[in-house]
Amino acid sequence: MTMHFRALADAIAADGAITPQEILSLRQTGWSDGVISPEEAEAVFAINDRVAAPTEEWSDFFVEALSEFVVNGLEPKGYVEPSQADWLISRIDHNGHLDSLTELELLVKVLEKAVNVPQRLKDYGLAQIEQAVLTGEGPTRAGGALEKGNVTAGEVALLRRMIFAQAGDRPAAVRQSEAEMLFRLKDAALAADNAPEWRRLFVQGVGNYLMAFSSYEPLSNERAAQLEKFMGSATPSLLGFAARMVRADIGSGMRAVFGRKGVSPDQNAALASAAEVTHQENTWLQGQIDANDQLDAYDQALLDFLKEG
C-alpha cells in the first residue's frame, strides 16, 4: 500500500465523509495496477466503517474493489478460499449480523462473481435476510422503519440473487436447507402484506429444489490451481492444441443437447428423473406443509406448480 493511499484513507476515515474526488484518488493510487492488496482491502473497510452517509459512488467502489479482492485476490482466481471467506465474514459481521446494504451487496456480488465459495459464506448471507424478516431489524429494514414479519420486494430480489448464484455447493440450483428457509419465511410472513414477487420466488425456489436437474459441478480449488499452473507453464503450441480440444468438446456437447437428434438417452433419463418428485422428497414436502397445520395459498400454488411440471 502506497504512503499516499494510506494518508488518503486515514484522512477520509478521520472526518467520516468522502467525496467523488477522494474516491477517484483511491482508484488511482490503490488500484492503478488492477490489484487490491490485503492492506488496501483493510483500509477500504476502515473507511466504510467510518463513513456516516455512504454515497452511491462510494458503495459502487467498495463493492467493486472488495469483491475483486475476495474473488481474485488469491490463486486460483474465481475460487474463494476458506481463509478469504472467514476474513470477509469477520469484517462485515457485527455480533451475528451486518449493518449496511453496502456490505450486503458486497456479499451478494461475491456469490455472483465467484466460480465457487465455501458454503458457509452463502449460508451467512441468507441468514441475514431471514433475520431481517423475522426480527424487523437489519440492513433491508430501512433502519427499523418497516414492521417485522413481512417480505419486501428488496428482500425478494436479494434472496433470488443469493439462492441462484453460481457459487456454492449446488450452483444455480436450490439446496434443501435453502428450500427449508423459504418455508420458514413463508410461515412467518403468511398473514403479512408481502411483496407480490414473494409467492413466485417461494414456488420457484422450492420447485427448483424438488425438480431441477443440474449436472454441473465446479472444479475443486486444488484442481483449479493445478490447471491454472499447467496453463501458465504450457508452450504456445500446446495451448493451441488444448484450445482446439476444448472447442471440440464444447461443440460435441452442444450438438448433443441442442442438435437435430436432441438430447441423448442418458440425458433424457437424468432430466426425467430430476423432474419426478421422489417418495423421500414427497415425505419432506409433506412435513414442510404440515408445519403450520394448514394448507395455505402458498402451499397450494407450489402444489399446482409441481402438478403442472
Order of alpha helices (4+ residues) and beta strands (2+ residues): alpha-alpha-alpha-alpha-alpha-alpha-alpha-alpha-alpha-alpha-alpha-alpha-alpha-alpha-alpha
